[in-house]
């Protein structure tokens, strides 16, 4: 996940939450990511694995107006059925 940070003088912390659901199920409990380092204007975060799925929908939220979501890259392997 890649973000871009603007400048907000009174902002001391920022959090991003990443949650997902498989098929049309319920969203899982979100992963909370601390992005409070104001000196990092282009933060990038890696999550190693979130399991096996057929169809997945992602939800990304942030409590900071100074933080913009830029992109998400997913590496995957197609399993034999």
Secondary structure as UniProt FT lines:
FT   STRAND          2..5
FT   TURN            9..10
FT   STRAND          15..22
FT   TURN            23..24
FT   STRAND          31..34
FT   TURN            38..39
FT   STRAND          56..62
FT   TURN            65..66
FT   STRAND          67..71
//
